[in-house]
Amino acid sequence: MKKEAAITCVFVDIGGVLLTNGWDHHARKRAAENFKLEWAEMEDRHRLNFATYEEGKLTLEEYLSRTVFYEERPFTRDQFRGFMFAQSRAFPEMIKLICRLKAKFGLKIVVLSNEARELNAHRIHKFKLNAFVDCFISSCFVHLRKPDADIFKLAMDIAQAPAEHIIYIENTPRFAQIAEDLGIRSILHTDYPSTCVQLASFGLQYDEGVSHEIR
């Protein structure tokens, strides 16, 4: 039996793995309720613009003009932006896990995510993701979005890591399958304990007693 190649690089999603989703259906629903917006109208406008927005071809201001501020509102853009940014929360266990594995095994950590530029920048800064991530292959930077296989190929080129040396942690089955089709072994993330077990099966197990979290 052919021995599997050792993992030297981790591709990891942000939303749903390291952090909550930044601007998903639930966050938009909360925004509509908080600002008393017509949900159906807002969601229709969002669907027309979100792909272009996440690909970095619309600024946040342009996105807001098309989805919310196409008419006068009793609240400001600053108030709405603040609400958007406040929806993000960290999954501390997952962040610590990636930091510990990086420290123990000398792994290269690559974020591979669909996120819009301003929200992506906010999340990277607020949760100090750049303290342990080596590079960010964000849709807003590279103008490609999952499920386009080209974003995975670009990430491999930038990371200089062949598929057989990569493990990908992703919470969306369709995206994990695309990675598998390219020869990248993938973990469909549902929760911290099961992801730890799956990582250990690939030889990536850390000592619970050793802490390398961000200071």
Residue pairs with C-beta under 8 A, 6 or more apart in sequence:
4 164
4 185
4 202
5 162
5 164
5 165
6 165
6 203
7 105
7 107
7 165
7 166
7 167
7 185
7 202
7 203
7 204
8 106
8 107
8 108
8 161
8 165
8 166
9 107
9 108
9 109
9 110
9 159
9 161
9 165
9 166
9 167
10 98
10 101
10 102
10 107
10 108
10 109
10 110
10 166
10 167
10 168
10 169
11 110
11 111
11 112
11 152
11 155
11 159
11 166
11 167
11 168
11 169
11 170
11 179
11 184
12 18
12 98
12 109
12 110
12 111
12 112
12 168
12 169
12 170
13 111
13 112
13 113
13 169
13 170
13 171
13 172
13 175
13 189
14 22
14 111
14 113
14 115
14 120
14 123
14 129
15 21
15 22
15 24
15 113
15 114
15 115
15 171
16 171
16 172
16 189
17 91
17 94
17 169
17 170
17 171
17 189
18 90
18 91
18 94
18 95
18 98
18 111
18 127
18 129
19 88
19 89
19 90
19 91
19 123
19 127
20 87
20 88
20 89
20 90
20 91
21 27
22 84
22 87
22 88
22 115
22 116
22 119
22 120
22 123
23 84
23 87
23 116
23 119
27 84
27 87
28 42
28 43
28 46
29 39
30 87
31 37
31 42
31 80
31 83
31 84
32 38
32 39
32 42
32 43
33 39
34 83
35 68
35 73
35 75
35 79
35 80
35 83
37 68
42 67
42 68
45 66
45 67
45 68
45 70
46 67
48 66
49 58
49 63
49 66
49 67
50 63
51 145
52 58
53 60
53 62
53 63
53 116
54 114
54 115
54 116
54 139
54 140
54 145
55 139
55 140
55 143
55 144
55 145
56 116
56 117
56 139
56 140
56 141
56 143
57 143
58 66
58 116
59 117
59 118
60 81
60 116
60 117
60 118
60 119
61 77
63 116
64 77
64 80
64 81
68 80
69 77
69 80
84 119
85 119
85 122
85 126
88 119
88 122
88 123
88 126
88 127
90 127
91 192
93 192
94 192
94 195
95 127
95 129
95 132
95 213
95 214
96 211
96 212
96 213
97 192
97 195
97 196
97 199
97 206
98 109
98 132
99 132
99 212
99 213
99 214
100 206
100 210
100 211
100 212
100 213
101 107
101 199
101 204
101 206
102 109
102 132
102 212
103 212
104 206
104 207
104 210
104 212
105 204
107 204
108 134
108 159
108 161
109 132
109 133
109 134
110 133
110 134
110 135
110 136
110 137
110 155
110 158
110 159
110 161
111 129
111 133
111 135
111 136
111 137
111 138
112 137
112 146
112 151
112 152
112 155
112 168
112 170
113 120
113 136
113 137
113 138
113 139
114 138
114 139
114 145
114 146
115 123
115 138
115 139
115 140
116 139
116 140
117 138
117 140
117 141
120 136
120 138
120 140
120 141
123 129
124 130
124 133
124 136
128 214
129 136
130 136
131 214
132 214
134 159
135 158
135 159
137 151
137 154
137 155
137 158
139 145
139 146
139 151
142 151
142 154
144 150
144 151
144 154
145 151
146 152
146 172
146 175
146 178
147 174
147 175
147 178
149 178
149 181
149 182
152 178
152 179
152 182
152 184
153 182
156 162
156 163
156 166
156 182
156 184
159 166
163 182
163 183
163 184
164 183
164 185
166 184
166 185
167 184
167 185
167 186
167 187
167 199
167 202
167 204
168 176
168 179
168 184
168 185
168 186
168 187
169 186
169 187
169 189
169 195
170 176
170 179
170 186
170 187
170 188
170 189
171 188
171 189
171 190
173 188
176 186
176 187
176 188
177 186
179 186
180 186
185 202
187 195
187 198
187 199
189 195
196 205
199 205
